[in-house]
Amino acid sequence: MKELQYLNKYFIKYKYRFLLGIFITIIAQIFSLFTPKLISKSIKAIENYNKNSFGTDSIKDQLIQNILLIIGTTIIAGILTFLMRQTLIVMSRHVEFDLKNEVFKHYEVLDQNFYKNNRTGDLMNRISEDVAKVRMYVGPAVMYTINTIIRFTVVILYMYNVSPRLTFYTLLPLPLISYIIFKLSVEINRRSTLFQQYLSKVSSFTQEIFSGIRVIKAYSLENKNNKLSIDLANESKTKSMNLAKVQSLFGPLMATLIGVSNLVVIYFGGLMYIEGSIKSIGTIAEFILYVNMLSWPVASIGWVSSLIQEAEASQKRINEFLKTEPDIKNTTSNKSIIKGEISFNNVSFTYEDTKIEALKNISFEVKKGETLAILGKTGSGKSSILSLLTRMHDIKEGTILIDGTQLANINLSDLRESIGIVPQDSFLFSDTIKNNIKFGKETASDIEVIDAAKKAVVHDNIIQFNQQYETLLGERGITLSGGQKQRISLARAIIKNPEILLFDDCLSAVDTQTEEKILNNLLEISKEKTTIIVSHRVSSAKNADKIIILKEGKIIQQGSHNQLVNQEGYYKELYYKQLSEKEVQ
């Protein structure tokens, strides 16, 4: 129960619903206990009729009165039970809503290292399956626990009031029930944890297969992955069946113990009636009804115990993530005004997971309104510079300044709000083209959306679709070509109108003519903005105010296009190579 203590704050939050549910439960149980008492009275009345020969009409009236009272109290108890469920189960839905939001918000603040180390399917399973298991604890498990405790308390008090000795005999099997429940609960917790862990593996595998379905089809790997899926499903089924086998023991065991209690009541109650300790057969009938009233609570103990153990296993998995602290933290709540002057001073950076040294003693400056182009071979550290600027990673050596303030001391939300980035791997959501562009500015008008699309040279492609800007895209923009996805991502950054623009080789999938049009538009857009362009093409860099060339994380050349094209080195070689390729085309 230690892991489930995390949920106590939600019980406090919804304390009025919780307390109201408990109050209704108590009243419902009191009304449900009228039936055994009334039946006992009816049997005693019949016995007295046989002994004393009271009038027939009198006994009929009494029986009819008791029957009407039984019907009335049963209806009231049923209504109150319905209200109890409405109060406590609805409360559990509120807790489920809050917990899912809490987990989702925490996912959003965690940094890239977390997502590198955890698979998407596992993350999805914890916010869906695990939270659903926890809701079953907050709702049905808590409700039936309260119901069981109150019913046991009230019934035992009634029984004790009628016959303390017979109550003692009736409760003899309880220690055995408690021991069995404890042993089975421990085993259920163990097997439930294994099952939930394996369910995450299945979810992760399935999500990865669906995301990479085009590659699987292209390489004809359907049969291989189908076999892997079957193996995972079979293993998951085994874990599920192992859990179900233990859970299935509760019902028969509880029913057997209730049956034993009934036999105890009949045997000892009969002996006590014979010896005169009990004056009426109605008392034995009353006790049998009391025992049977305890049958569902006792039977539900197993189910509730199973729910609690499953919930604890799930909450433990949720707590593991909720206790994970992001490496990238917002160090200030003060508002930061970003103008756009950038300075790298002796910056070195090593990726913690791979231990690859991406940058080595990098220094450069970009003033507000200037454009910096970064060129270099794959793996030279170009994208790492952009990741550091957006604080996807933090440095340990050197300093990064924006407007003279260390990057770590700038409000993280303000920093990222002031940056428009177009990544190399464009990501589009399963939404309309218009909404994907408006992702950069939610309040943008249709005119602004079209204007941004025109500047990104994608408007003509969009209007050729049947639904134009209302065209619904597939997952990750799968319905578009690579160049179209890149240009829509570019339009998203343009419409944001940020102080700093970062382009990470975002025109690699467009042809040279389209690239030329986009670059001319970007010249106009970036006049008053700080712009950094990462590229493999000289055509993307030649109009920049400054150009730096990276090799193995170090700056090997820097200067303007005219300066570098007249120097022997990487830039000049690349320029003439791409120029000759363009002439051939």
C-alpha positions as CSV (number, residue, x, y, z in Angstrom):
1,M,0.0,0.0,0.0
2,K,3.0,2.3,0.2
3,E,2.9,3.2,-3.5
4,L,-0.8,4.0,-3.3
5,Q,-0.2,6.6,-0.6
6,Y,0.6,8.9,-3.5
7,L,-3.1,9.0,-4.2
8,N,-4.0,10.4,-0.8
9,K,-3.9,13.9,-2.1
10,Y,-6.8,13.1,-4.4
11,F,-8.9,11.7,-1.6
12,I,-8.3,15.0,0.2
13,K,-9.1,17.0,-2.9
14,Y,-12.5,15.1,-3.3
15,K,-13.1,14.7,0.5
16,Y,-16.6,15.9,0.4
17,R,-17.6,13.4,-2.3
18,F,-15.7,10.7,-0.4
19,L,-17.4,11.5,3.0
20,L,-20.8,11.7,1.4
21,G,-20.3,8.3,-0.2
22,I,-19.4,6.9,3.2
23,F,-22.4,8.4,4.9
24,I,-24.8,7.1,2.2
25,T,-23.1,3.6,2.5
26,I,-23.8,3.6,6.3
27,I,-27.5,4.5,5.8
28,A,-27.9,1.9,3.0
29,Q,-26.5,-0.8,5.1
30,I,-28.8,0.0,8.0
31,F,-31.8,-0.2,5.7
32,S,-30.6,-3.5,4.2
33,L,-30.5,-5.0,7.7
34,F,-34.2,-4.6,8.3
35,T,-35.0,-7.6,6.2
36,P,-33.4,-10.3,8.4
37,K,-35.0,-8.7,11.5
38,L,-38.4,-8.6,9.9
39,I,-38.2,-12.2,8.7
40,S,-37.2,-13.3,12.2
41,K,-40.2,-11.4,13.6
42,S,-42.5,-13.1,11.0
43,I,-41.3,-16.6,11.9
44,K,-41.7,-15.8,15.6
45,A,-45.3,-14.6,15.0
46,I,-46.1,-17.8,13.2
47,E,-44.6,-19.8,16.1
48,N,-46.6,-17.8,18.6
49,Y,-49.8,-18.4,16.4
50,N,-49.2,-22.1,16.6
51,K,-48.6,-22.0,20.4
52,N,-51.3,-19.5,21.5
53,S,-53.8,-19.8,18.6
54,F,-54.0,-16.1,18.0
55,G,-56.6,-14.9,15.4
56,T,-55.9,-15.6,11.8
57,D,-56.6,-12.1,10.7
58,S,-54.1,-10.7,13.3
59,I,-51.3,-12.9,12.0
60,K,-52.1,-12.1,8.4
61,D,-52.1,-8.4,9.1
62,Q,-48.7,-8.7,10.8
63,L,-47.2,-10.8,8.0
64,I,-48.5,-8.3,5.3
65,Q,-47.1,-5.4,7.4
66,N,-43.7,-7.1,7.6
67,I,-43.7,-7.9,3.8
68,L,-44.5,-4.3,3.0
69,L,-41.7,-3.1,5.3
70,I,-39.3,-5.6,3.7
71,I,-40.2,-4.3,0.2
72,G,-40.0,-0.6,1.3
73,T,-36.7,-0.9,3.1
74,T,-35.2,-3.0,0.2
75,I,-36.2,-0.3,-2.3
76,I,-34.7,2.4,-0.1
77,A,-31.5,0.4,0.4
78,G,-31.3,-0.1,-3.4
79,I,-31.7,3.6,-4.1
80,L,-29.1,4.5,-1.6
81,T,-26.7,1.9,-3.0
82,F,-27.2,3.5,-6.4
83,L,-26.4,6.9,-5.0
84,M,-23.3,5.4,-3.2
85,R,-22.0,4.1,-6.6
86,Q,-22.7,7.4,-8.3
87,T,-20.8,9.3,-5.6
88,L,-17.7,7.1,-5.2
89,I,-17.4,5.8,-8.8
90,V,-17.8,9.3,-10.2
91,M,-15.1,10.4,-7.8
92,S,-12.8,7.8,-9.2
93,R,-13.3,9.2,-12.7
94,H,-12.3,12.6,-11.5
95,V,-9.2,11.1,-10.0
96,E,-8.4,9.2,-13.2
97,F,-8.8,12.5,-15.2
98,D,-6.5,14.4,-12.8
99,L,-3.9,11.6,-12.7
100,K,-3.7,11.3,-16.5
101,N,-3.3,15.1,-16.8
102,E,-0.6,15.0,-14.1
103,V,1.3,12.2,-15.9
104,F,1.0,13.9,-19.2
105,K,2.2,17.3,-17.9
106,H,5.2,15.6,-16.3
107,Y,5.9,13.8,-19.6
108,E,6.0,17.3,-21.2
109,V,8.7,18.7,-18.9
110,L,11.0,15.7,-19.1
111,D,14.0,16.2,-21.4
112,Q,15.3,14.3,-24.4
113,N,17.4,11.9,-22.4
114,F,14.3,10.5,-20.8
115,Y,12.7,9.8,-24.2
116,K,15.9,8.3,-25.4
117,N,15.9,5.8,-22.5
118,N,12.1,5.0,-22.6
119,R,10.1,3.5,-25.4
120,T,6.9,5.2,-26.6
121,G,4.7,2.1,-26.1
122,D,5.8,1.9,-22.4
123,L,5.0,5.6,-21.9
124,M,1.5,5.1,-23.5
125,N,0.9,2.0,-21.4
126,R,1.6,3.8,-18.1
127,I,-0.8,6.7,-18.9
128,S,-3.6,4.4,-20.1
129,E,-3.5,0.8,-18.7
130,D,-1.7,1.7,-15.5
131,V,-3.9,4.7,-14.7
132,A,-7.0,2.6,-15.5
133,K,-5.8,0.0,-12.9
134,V,-5.4,2.8,-10.4
135,R,-8.9,4.1,-11.1
136,M,-10.3,0.6,-10.2
137,Y,-8.6,1.0,-6.8
138,V,-9.9,4.6,-6.2
139,G,-13.4,3.6,-7.4
140,P,-14.7,0.0,-7.0
141,A,-11.9,-1.2,-4.6
142,V,-12.4,1.7,-2.2
143,M,-16.2,1.6,-2.5
144,Y,-16.5,-2.2,-1.8
145,T,-13.9,-1.9,1.0
146,I,-16.0,0.8,2.7
147,N,-19.1,-1.2,2.0
148,T,-17.6,-4.4,3.4
149,I,-16.2,-2.7,6.6
150,I,-19.5,-1.0,7.3
151,R,-21.6,-4.1,6.6
152,F,-19.4,-6.3,8.7
153,T,-19.5,-3.8,11.6
154,V,-23.3,-3.3,11.4
155,V,-24.1,-7.0,10.9
156,I,-21.9,-8.2,13.7
157,L,-23.3,-5.6,16.1
158,Y,-26.8,-6.8,15.2
159,M,-25.8,-10.5,15.5
160,Y,-24.1,-9.8,18.8
161,N,-27.2,-8.1,20.1
162,V,-29.3,-11.1,19.3
163,S,-26.9,-13.9,20.5
164,P,-23.3,-13.2,21.5
165,R,-22.5,-17.0,21.7
166,L,-23.9,-17.8,18.2
167,T,-22.1,-14.8,16.8
168,F,-18.8,-16.2,18.1
169,Y,-19.4,-19.6,16.4
170,T,-20.4,-17.8,13.2
171,L,-17.2,-15.8,13.0
172,L,-14.9,-18.8,13.6
173,P,-13.9,-19.1,9.9
174,L,-12.7,-15.4,9.7
175,P,-9.1,-16.0,10.7
176,L,-8.7,-18.6,8.0
177,I,-10.3,-16.2,5.5
178,S,-7.8,-13.5,6.5
179,Y,-4.8,-15.8,6.1
180,I,-5.8,-17.0,2.7
181,I,-6.5,-13.5,1.5
182,F,-3.0,-12.4,2.6
183,K,-1.2,-15.2,0.9
184,L,-3.1,-14.8,-2.4
185,S,-2.7,-11.0,-2.3
186,V,1.1,-11.3,-2.2
187,E,1.1,-13.7,-5.1
188,I,-1.3,-11.5,-7.1
189,N,0.9,-8.5,-6.6
190,R,3.9,-10.3,-7.9
191,R,2.2,-11.7,-11.0
192,S,0.4,-8.5,-11.7
193,T,3.7,-6.6,-11.8
194,L,5.1,-9.1,-14.3
195,F,2.0,-8.9,-16.4
196,Q,2.0,-5.1,-16.6
197,Q,5.7,-5.0,-17.4
198,Y,5.1,-7.4,-20.3
199,L,2.1,-5.5,-21.5
200,S,4.4,-2.5,-21.9
201,K,6.7,-4.6,-24.1
202,V,3.7,-5.6,-26.3
203,S,2.6,-1.9,-26.5
204,S,6.1,-0.7,-27.4
205,F,6.6,-3.4,-30.0
206,T,3.2,-2.7,-31.6
207,Q,3.7,1.1,-31.7
208,E,7.1,0.7,-33.3
209,I,5.8,-1.7,-35.9
210,F,3.0,0.6,-36.9
211,S,5.2,3.6,-37.0
212,G,7.7,1.8,-39.3
213,I,5.2,0.0,-41.4
214,R,6.5,1.5,-44.6
215,V,10.0,0.1,-43.9
216,I,8.6,-3.3,-43.0
217,K,6.6,-3.5,-46.2
218,A,9.5,-2.3,-48.3
219,Y,11.8,-5.0,-46.9
220,S,9.1,-7.6,-46.8
221,L,9.5,-8.3,-43.1
222,E,5.8,-8.9,-42.4
223,N,6.2,-12.6,-41.7
224,K,9.2,-12.1,-39.4
225,N,7.4,-9.4,-37.4
226,N,4.2,-11.4,-37.3
227,K,6.2,-14.3,-35.7
228,L,7.7,-11.9,-33.2
229,S,4.2,-10.5,-32.5
230,I,2.8,-14.0,-31.9
231,D,5.7,-14.9,-29.5
232,L,5.1,-11.7,-27.5
233,A,1.3,-12.2,-27.5
234,N,1.8,-15.8,-26.3
235,E,4.2,-14.8,-23.5
236,S,1.7,-12.0,-22.5
237,K,-1.1,-14.5,-22.5
238,T,0.9,-16.8,-20.3
239,K,1.5,-14.0,-17.8
240,S,-2.2,-13.1,-17.9
241,M,-3.3,-16.7,-17.4
242,N,-0.9,-17.1,-14.5
243,L,-2.5,-14.1,-12.8
244,A,-6.0,-15.2,-13.7
245,K,-5.4,-18.6,-12.1
246,V,-4.6,-17.1,-8.7
247,Q,-7.5,-14.6,-9.0
248,S,-9.9,-17.4,-9.8
249,L,-9.2,-19.1,-6.5
250,F,-10.9,-16.3,-4.5
251,G,-14.5,-17.0,-5.6
252,P,-14.7,-20.7,-4.8
253,L,-12.8,-20.3,-1.5
254,M,-15.0,-17.5,-0.3
255,A,-18.2,-19.4,-1.3
256,T,-16.9,-22.5,0.5
257,L,-16.1,-20.6,3.7
258,I,-19.6,-18.9,3.6
259,G,-21.1,-22.3,3.2
260,V,-19.2,-23.5,6.2
261,S,-20.4,-20.5,8.2
262,N,-24.0,-21.5,7.3
263,L,-23.5,-25.0,8.5
264,V,-22.0,-23.7,11.7
265,V,-25.1,-21.5,12.3
266,I,-27.4,-24.4,11.6
267,Y,-25.5,-26.9,13.8
268,F,-24.7,-24.7,16.8
269,G,-28.0,-22.7,16.5
270,G,-29.9,-26.0,16.5
271,L,-28.1,-27.2,19.6
272,M,-28.8,-23.9,21.3
273,Y,-32.5,-24.0,20.4
274,I,-32.7,-27.5,21.8
275,E,-31.1,-26.5,25.1
276,G,-33.2,-23.4,25.2
277,S,-30.5,-20.7,24.8
278,I,-32.4,-19.6,21.7
279,K,-36.1,-19.2,22.1
280,S,-37.1,-19.2,18.4
281,I,-36.2,-20.8,15.1
282,G,-36.6,-17.3,13.7
283,T,-33.3,-16.4,15.4
284,I,-31.5,-19.2,13.4
285,A,-33.1,-17.9,10.2
286,E,-32.1,-14.4,11.0
287,F,-28.5,-15.5,11.5
288,I,-28.5,-17.5,8.2
289,L,-29.6,-14.3,6.5
290,Y,-26.9,-12.3,8.2
291,V,-24.3,-14.8,7.1
292,N,-25.5,-14.7,3.5
293,M,-25.6,-10.9,3.6
294,L,-21.9,-11.2,4.4
295,S,-21.4,-13.6,1.4
296,W,-20.9,-10.9,-1.2
297,P,-18.6,-8.7,1.0
298,V,-16.5,-11.7,1.8
299,A,-16.4,-12.8,-1.8
300,S,-15.6,-9.3,-2.9
301,I,-12.6,-9.2,-0.5
302,G,-10.7,-11.4,-3.0
303,W,-11.7,-9.3,-6.0
304,V,-10.9,-6.1,-4.1
305,S,-7.6,-7.4,-2.9
306,S,-6.7,-8.3,-6.5
307,L,-7.7,-4.8,-7.6
308,I,-5.5,-3.2,-4.9
309,Q,-2.5,-5.4,-5.7
310,E,-2.8,-4.6,-9.4
311,A,-3.3,-0.9,-8.7
312,E,-0.2,-0.9,-6.4
313,A,1.9,-2.5,-9.1
314,S,0.6,0.1,-11.7
315,Q,1.0,3.0,-9.3
316,K,4.6,1.9,-8.6
317,R,5.3,2.1,-12.4
318,I,3.6,5.6,-12.6
319,N,5.5,6.8,-9.5
320,E,8.8,5.8,-11.2
321,F,8.2,8.4,-13.9
322,L,6.6,11.0,-11.7
323,K,9.7,10.9,-9.4
324,T,12.0,11.4,-12.5
325,E,13.4,14.9,-12.4
326,P,14.2,16.5,-15.8
327,D,17.9,17.4,-16.4
328,I,16.8,20.6,-18.1
329,K,15.1,22.8,-15.5
330,N,13.7,26.3,-15.6
331,T,15.9,28.2,-13.2
332,T,13.8,31.4,-13.0
333,S,10.2,32.5,-13.1
334,N,11.1,36.0,-14.1
335,K,10.0,37.2,-17.5
336,S,12.9,37.2,-20.0
337,I,12.9,39.6,-23.0
338,I,14.8,38.0,-25.9
339,K,16.4,40.3,-28.6
340,G,18.5,37.7,-30.3
341,E,22.2,38.3,-29.8
342,I,24.0,35.0,-29.5
343,S,27.5,34.2,-28.2
344,F,29.3,30.8,-27.8
345,N,32.4,31.0,-25.7
346,N,34.7,27.9,-25.6
347,V,31.8,25.6,-25.6
348,S,32.4,21.8,-25.5
349,F,29.7,19.2,-25.3
350,T,29.6,15.5,-24.9
351,Y,26.4,13.4,-25.1
352,E,26.0,11.5,-21.9
353,D,24.3,8.4,-23.3
354,T,26.8,7.7,-26.1
355,K,29.9,9.6,-24.7
356,I,30.4,11.1,-28.1
357,E,32.2,14.5,-27.9
358,A,30.0,16.5,-30.3
359,L,31.6,20.0,-29.9
360,K,35.1,21.0,-28.9
361,N,36.0,24.5,-27.8
362,I,33.5,26.3,-30.1
363,S,33.3,30.1,-30.1
364,F,31.3,32.4,-32.3
365,E,29.0,35.4,-32.2
366,V,25.8,36.3,-34.0
367,K,24.4,39.8,-33.6
368,K,20.7,40.6,-33.8
369,G,19.6,40.7,-37.4
370,E,22.6,38.7,-38.6
371,T,22.5,35.3,-40.4
372,L,25.0,32.6,-39.5
373,A,25.4,29.5,-41.7
374,I,26.9,26.3,-40.3
375,L,28.3,23.7,-42.8
376,G,30.1,20.5,-42.3
377,K,30.0,16.8,-42.9
378,T,27.5,14.5,-41.2
379,G,28.3,14.1,-37.5
380,S,30.4,17.3,-37.4
381,G,28.2,18.8,-34.6
382,K,26.0,21.2,-36.6
383,S,22.7,20.1,-35.1
384,S,24.2,19.9,-31.6
385,I,24.7,23.7,-31.7
386,L,20.9,24.2,-32.3
387,S,20.0,21.7,-29.6
388,L,22.1,23.6,-27.1
389,L,20.5,26.9,-28.1
390,T,17.1,25.6,-27.4
391,R,18.3,23.9,-24.2
392,M,17.4,20.4,-25.3
393,H,20.7,19.7,-23.6
394,D,22.8,21.7,-21.1
395,I,26.6,22.3,-21.4
396,K,29.2,21.7,-18.7
397,E,32.1,23.5,-20.4
398,G,32.1,27.0,-21.7
399,T,29.3,29.6,-21.8
400,I,26.4,30.3,-24.1
401,L,25.0,33.8,-23.9
402,I,21.9,35.4,-25.3
403,D,21.8,39.2,-25.1
404,G,24.6,38.9,-22.6
405,T,22.8,36.6,-20.2
406,Q,23.8,33.0,-19.6
407,L,21.4,30.6,-21.3
408,A,20.6,28.7,-18.1
409,N,19.5,31.9,-16.4
410,I,16.9,32.8,-19.0
411,N,13.3,31.7,-18.5
412,L,13.0,28.5,-20.4
413,S,9.4,29.1,-21.7
414,D,10.4,32.6,-22.9
415,L,13.5,31.3,-24.6
416,R,11.7,28.6,-26.6
417,E,8.8,31.0,-27.3
418,S,11.3,33.4,-28.9
419,I,12.8,30.7,-31.1
420,G,11.3,29.2,-34.3
421,I,13.1,26.0,-35.3
422,V,12.6,23.8,-38.4
423,P,14.2,20.4,-37.7
424,Q,15.8,18.2,-40.3
425,D,13.3,15.5,-39.6
426,S,10.0,17.4,-40.0
427,F,7.2,16.2,-37.7
428,L,3.6,16.9,-38.6
429,F,0.6,16.0,-36.5
430,S,-2.5,14.0,-37.6
431,D,-4.5,17.2,-38.1
432,T,-5.3,19.5,-41.0
433,I,-2.6,21.3,-42.9
434,K,-3.9,24.6,-41.6
435,N,-3.7,23.5,-38.0
436,N,-0.2,22.2,-38.5
437,I,0.9,25.6,-39.7
438,K,-1.0,27.3,-36.9
439,F,0.9,25.2,-34.4
440,G,3.4,28.0,-34.6
441,K,0.7,30.6,-33.8
442,E,-2.6,29.3,-32.6
443,T,-4.4,32.7,-33.0
444,A,-3.3,33.1,-36.6
445,S,-5.9,34.1,-39.2
446,D,-6.4,32.2,-42.5
447,I,-4.7,35.1,-44.3
448,E,-1.6,34.7,-42.1
449,V,-1.6,30.9,-42.7
450,I,-1.8,31.4,-46.5
451,D,0.9,34.1,-46.4
452,A,3.3,31.8,-44.4
453,A,2.6,29.0,-46.8
454,K,3.4,31.2,-49.8
455,K,6.7,32.3,-48.2
456,A,7.6,28.6,-47.6
457,V,6.6,28.0,-51.3
458,V,4.1,25.3,-50.4
459,H,0.9,27.2,-51.1
460,D,0.6,26.0,-54.7
461,N,0.9,22.4,-53.6
462,I,-1.7,22.8,-50.9
463,I,-4.4,24.2,-53.1
464,Q,-4.1,21.2,-55.4
465,F,-5.5,19.0,-52.7
466,N,-9.2,18.4,-52.7
467,Q,-9.7,19.9,-49.2
468,Q,-6.8,22.3,-49.6
469,Y,-5.8,23.8,-46.2
470,E,-8.4,21.5,-44.5
471,T,-6.7,18.4,-45.8
472,L,-6.3,15.9,-42.9
473,L,-2.8,14.5,-42.7
474,G,-1.9,11.0,-41.8
475,E,0.3,10.1,-38.8
476,R,3.6,12.2,-39.0
477,G,2.4,13.7,-42.2
478,I,2.7,10.4,-44.1
479,T,0.4,11.6,-46.9
480,L,2.9,14.3,-48.0
481,S,6.2,14.1,-49.7
482,G,9.4,14.9,-47.8
483,G,9.8,18.3,-49.4
484,Q,6.1,19.2,-48.7
485,K,6.6,18.2,-45.0
486,Q,9.7,20.3,-44.8
487,R,8.0,23.4,-46.3
488,I,4.9,23.1,-44.0
489,S,7.3,22.9,-41.0
490,L,9.0,26.0,-42.4
491,A,5.7,27.8,-42.7
492,R,5.0,26.9,-39.1
493,A,8.2,28.6,-38.0
494,I,7.6,31.7,-40.2
495,I,4.1,32.3,-38.9
496,K,5.4,32.3,-35.3
497,N,7.5,35.4,-36.2
498,P,10.1,34.7,-33.5
499,E,13.2,36.7,-32.6
500,I,15.5,33.8,-33.5
501,L,15.1,31.4,-36.5
502,L,16.9,28.1,-36.6
503,F,16.9,26.0,-39.8
504,D,18.4,22.5,-39.4
505,D,19.1,21.4,-43.0
506,C,15.4,21.9,-43.5
507,L,15.6,22.2,-47.3
508,S,17.4,19.0,-48.0
509,A,14.3,17.4,-49.6
510,V,13.4,20.3,-52.0
511,D,14.7,20.9,-55.5
512,T,17.2,23.7,-56.2
513,Q,14.7,26.0,-57.9
514,T,12.3,25.7,-55.0
515,E,15.2,26.2,-52.6
516,E,16.2,29.4,-54.4
517,K,12.7,30.8,-54.0
518,I,12.5,29.9,-50.3
519,L,16.0,31.4,-49.6
520,N,15.0,34.7,-51.3
521,N,11.9,34.8,-49.1
522,L,13.9,34.0,-46.0
523,L,16.3,36.9,-46.8
524,E,13.3,39.3,-46.5
525,I,11.9,37.5,-43.4
526,S,15.1,37.4,-41.5
527,K,16.2,41.0,-41.9
528,E,15.4,41.9,-38.3
529,K,15.9,38.4,-36.9
530,T,18.9,36.4,-35.8
531,T,19.1,33.4,-38.1
532,I,21.2,30.2,-38.0
533,I,21.1,28.0,-41.0
534,V,22.5,24.4,-40.8
535,S,23.0,23.0,-44.3
536,H,25.0,20.7,-46.6
537,R,24.5,23.1,-49.5
538,V,26.5,26.2,-50.3
539,S,23.4,27.7,-51.9
540,S,21.8,27.9,-48.5
541,A,24.8,29.5,-46.9
542,K,26.2,31.9,-49.5
543,N,24.0,34.9,-48.5
544,A,24.7,34.5,-44.8
545,D,26.6,37.3,-43.0
546,K,28.9,34.7,-41.4
547,I,29.8,31.1,-42.2
548,I,31.5,28.6,-40.0
549,I,32.7,25.1,-41.1
550,L,32.7,22.3,-38.6
551,K,34.8,19.1,-38.6
552,E,34.7,16.6,-35.8
553,G,33.2,19.2,-33.5
554,K,35.8,21.9,-34.2
555,I,35.6,25.1,-36.3
556,I,38.1,24.7,-39.2
557,Q,37.0,27.7,-41.2
558,Q,35.0,30.8,-40.7
559,G,34.2,34.0,-42.7
560,S,31.9,35.3,-45.4
561,H,31.1,33.5,-48.6
562,N,33.5,35.7,-50.6
563,Q,36.3,35.2,-48.1
564,L,35.8,31.4,-47.9
565,V,35.4,30.8,-51.6
566,N,38.9,32.4,-52.1
567,Q,40.5,30.2,-49.4
568,E,41.8,26.7,-49.9
569,G,39.7,24.3,-47.8
570,Y,36.4,22.5,-47.3
571,Y,34.1,25.4,-48.3
572,K,35.8,26.1,-51.6
573,E,35.9,22.4,-52.6
574,L,32.2,22.1,-51.7
575,Y,31.3,25.2,-53.6
576,Y,32.9,24.2,-56.9
577,K,31.7,20.6,-56.5
578,Q,28.1,21.7,-56.1
579,L,28.5,24.3,-58.8
580,S,29.6,21.7,-61.3
581,E,26.8,19.4,-60.3
582,K,24.3,22.2,-60.9
583,E,25.7,22.9,-64.3
584,V,25.4,19.2,-65.2
585,Q,21.7,19.3,-64.2
